[in-house]
Amino acid sequence: MTKITHLLFDCDNTLVLSEKLAFEACAELANDILEGRGVDARYTGPQLLSDFVGQNFRGMVINLQKRHGFTLSPEELESYVTQEEDRVIATLKRKAEPCVGASEELEKLAKSGKYGMAVVSSSALRRVKASIEKVGQDKFFPANHIFSAATSLPKPTSKPDPAIYLHACRTLGKLPGECVAVEDSKSGTLSAVRAGIPVMGYVGSYDGEEEQAEMRKLLTETGAAVVMTEWTEFEHCLAKIEELVSAEKPVEKLA
């Protein structure tokens, strides 16, 4: 019988309210890139957030190249990635706040000692660490339990590629079915689902009931087993997933 032993948390807008801050900080750089390549399109932070939520800056720029028909050299891309990291990290160190209720739930989990915990993010490792340090969540995660699709892999990638989740499982010495991923985005949910990890969706970081309902539907359709609106629902949602896993039922069938 499979038993859940580890919880894998996305960072941006799951543990820390960072996505809006990050996309606002990188919009100017993205527009500079487009202007430099003779592309007329321009983006605001909210537009980038809507189009590329859950992806890191590298993944976003790769998709912008495809969308607008221009090409950056690998060296140019890496230079822009570093610039974006610096801008975003500076903003996060000033303004980042925890998702409502997330720190309290992490505290309870840490005190229980029942589960191992890790962060699995698309964002660069420096950015993830800056985020969780700013809001005081770094005490819950050993340094070697923080994983970045942009930094931790031999070849940088971004969710929805499952590579970072598979890497995290290998490093932790766990099978995907022994873990639960907590995700707020379609790309993150798809990444974990493709890795074979049961997913708990979270929509509390979205604005208003209408947007939260839309995201609940999207995450469920993408494969999330359960979706919580508030972190106060975490324990109940986790129990639902554990019940299905212990019964060896497919978690994607849970409404």
C-alpha positions in Angstrom: 0.0 0.0 0.0 1.4 3.4 -1.0 1.8 6.0 1.7 2.2 9.7 1.3 5.4 10.8 3.0 6.5 14.0 1.3 4.7 17.3 0.4 6.1 19.3 -2.6 5.1 22.9 -2.6 5.2 25.3 -5.6 6.5 28.7 -4.4 5.1 31.6 -6.4 1.5 32.3 -5.5 1.3 29.1 -3.6 3.5 29.8 -0.6 4.4 33.4 -1.4 2.4 36.1 -3.1 5.1 36.8 -5.7 3.8 36.4 -9.2 2.4 39.9 -9.6 5.5 41.5 -8.2 7.7 39.3 -10.4 5.8 40.0 -13.6 5.7 43.7 -13.0 9.4 43.7 -12.5 10.1 41.8 -15.6 7.6 43.5 -17.9 10.0 46.4 -18.6 12.8 44.0 -19.6 10.5 41.9 -21.8 9.4 45.1 -23.6 13.1 46.1 -24.0 13.8 42.8 -25.7 10.8 43.2 -28.0 11.8 46.7 -28.9 15.3 45.7 -29.6 14.1 43.0 -32.1 11.8 45.4 -33.9 8.6 43.9 -32.5 5.8 46.4 -31.9 4.0 44.4 -29.2 4.3 45.5 -25.6 3.1 43.9 -22.4 2.1 45.0 -19.0 2.8 42.9 -15.9 -0.8 41.7 -15.6 -0.8 40.7 -19.3 2.4 38.6 -18.9 1.0 37.1 -15.7 -2.2 36.0 -17.6 -0.3 34.6 -20.5 2.7 33.0 -18.7 1.7 32.2 -15.1 3.7 29.3 -13.7 6.5 29.7 -16.2 10.0 31.1 -15.4 11.4 34.0 -17.4 13.5 31.8 -19.6 10.3 29.8 -20.6 8.4 33.1 -21.1 11.1 34.6 -23.4 11.3 31.3 -25.4 7.5 31.5 -26.0 7.7 35.2 -26.8 10.3 34.4 -29.5 7.9 31.8 -31.0 4.9 34.1 -30.8 6.6 37.1 -32.4 9.1 35.5 -34.7 12.5 36.6 -33.4 15.5 34.7 -32.1 18.0 35.4 -29.3 21.3 33.7 -29.1 21.9 31.4 -26.1 24.3 34.0 -24.7 21.7 36.8 -25.1 19.0 34.7 -23.4 21.2 33.9 -20.4 22.2 37.5 -20.0 18.5 38.6 -20.0 17.7 35.8 -17.5 20.3 37.1 -15.1 19.1 40.6 -15.5 15.5 39.6 -14.8 16.6 37.6 -11.7 18.3 40.6 -10.3 15.3 42.9 -10.8 12.8 40.5 -9.5 14.8 39.5 -6.4 15.3 43.2 -5.5 11.5 43.7 -5.7 10.7 40.5 -3.7 13.1 41.4 -0.9 11.2 44.6 -0.5 7.6 43.6 -1.0 6.9 39.8 -0.9 4.3 38.6 1.5 3.1 35.0 2.3 0.0 33.6 0.9 -2.7 33.9 3.5 -2.5 31.0 5.9 0.4 29.3 4.2 3.0 30.0 6.9 0.6 28.8 9.7 0.0 25.5 7.9 3.7 25.0 7.3 4.2 25.5 11.0 1.7 22.9 11.9 3.2 20.4 9.5 6.7 21.0 10.8 5.5 20.5 14.4 3.7 17.2 13.4 6.9 15.8 11.8 4.7 13.5 9.8 5.8 14.6 6.3 9.0 15.6 4.6 8.6 19.0 2.9 10.2 20.5 -0.2 9.8 23.5 -2.6 9.6 22.7 -6.3 9.5 25.8 -8.5 10.0 26.9 -12.1 11.7 30.0 -10.8 15.5 30.5 -10.3 16.9 29.2 -7.1 18.0 32.6 -6.0 14.6 34.0 -6.4 12.9 31.1 -4.6 15.2 31.5 -1.6 14.7 35.2 -1.6 11.0 34.8 -1.5 10.7 32.2 1.3 13.4 34.0 3.3 11.5 37.3 3.1 8.4 35.8 4.5 10.2 33.6 7.1 9.3 30.2 5.5 12.9 29.2 4.8 13.1 27.6 8.3 10.7 24.8 7.1 12.8 23.7 4.1 16.4 22.4 4.2 18.6 24.0 1.5 18.8 20.7 -0.4 15.1 20.4 -0.4 14.5 23.5 -2.6 14.4 22.7 -6.3 14.4 25.0 -9.3 13.6 24.0 -12.9 15.7 27.0 -13.9 18.7 26.1 -11.8 18.7 22.6 -10.3 18.8 20.6 -13.6 21.7 20.0 -16.0 19.5 21.6 -18.7 17.3 24.5 -17.5 13.6 24.1 -18.2 10.3 25.2 -17.0 7.0 23.7 -15.9 4.9 22.0 -17.5 8.0 19.9 -18.2 7.9 17.2 -15.4 11.7 17.1 -15.2 11.9 19.2 -12.0 9.4 17.1 -10.2 11.1 13.9 -11.3 14.4 15.3 -10.2 13.0 16.2 -6.8 11.6 12.7 -6.3 14.9 11.1 -7.2 16.9 13.5 -4.9 14.4 12.8 -2.0 14.6 9.1 -2.6 10.8 8.9 -3.1 8.5 7.5 -5.8 6.1 10.1 -7.3 3.1 8.3 -5.8 4.6 8.8 -2.3 4.4 12.6 -2.7 1.7 15.3 -3.1 2.3 18.5 -5.1 0.6 21.7 -4.2 0.1 24.0 -7.2 -1.7 27.1 -8.3 -1.2 27.1 -12.0 -2.1 25.0 -15.0 1.6 24.6 -16.0 2.6 23.5 -12.5 -0.3 21.1 -12.2 0.5 19.6 -15.5 4.1 19.2 -14.6 3.3 17.2 -11.5 0.6 15.2 -13.2 3.0 14.2 -16.0 5.5 13.2 -13.3 2.8 10.9 -11.7 2.4 13.0 -8.6 -1.1 13.5 -7.0 -1.9 17.3 -7.1 -3.7 19.5 -4.7 -4.6 22.7 -6.4 -4.7 26.1 -4.7 -6.7 29.1 -6.0 -6.6 31.5 -3.0 -4.1 33.8 -4.7 -6.4 34.6 -7.5 -8.6 37.8 -7.3 -12.3 37.3 -6.6 -14.7 34.4 -6.6 -15.2 34.4 -10.4 -11.5 34.0 -11.2 -11.1 31.5 -8.4 -14.0 29.4 -9.8 -12.4 29.6 -13.3 -9.1 28.4 -12.0 -10.6 25.7 -9.9 -12.3 24.3 -13.0 -9.0 24.6 -15.0 -6.9 22.9 -12.4 -9.4 20.1 -12.0 -9.5 19.6 -15.8 -5.7 19.6 -15.9 -5.6 16.8 -13.3 -5.7 18.2 -9.8 -7.2 15.6 -7.4 -8.6 18.3 -5.1 -8.6 22.1 -5.1 -8.5 24.3 -2.0 -9.5 28.0 -1.9 -8.0 28.7 1.5 -5.0 27.2 3.3 -7.3 26.3 6.2 -8.6 23.5 3.9 -5.2 21.9 3.4 -5.5 19.2 6.1 -9.0 18.1 4.8 -7.8 18.1 1.2 -4.7 16.1 2.0 -6.8 13.5 3.9 -8.9 13.1 0.7 -5.8 12.4 -1.4 -4.4 10.0 1.2 -7.7 8.1 1.3 -7.6 7.5 -2.4 -3.9 6.6 -2.4 -4.3 4.1 0.4 -7.2 2.6 -1.5 -5.0 2.5 -4.6 -7.5 4.4 -6.6 -6.5 6.9 -9.3 -6.4 10.3 -7.7 -7.4 12.1 -10.9 -10.9 10.6 -10.5 -11.6 12.6 -7.4 -14.1 15.5 -8.2 
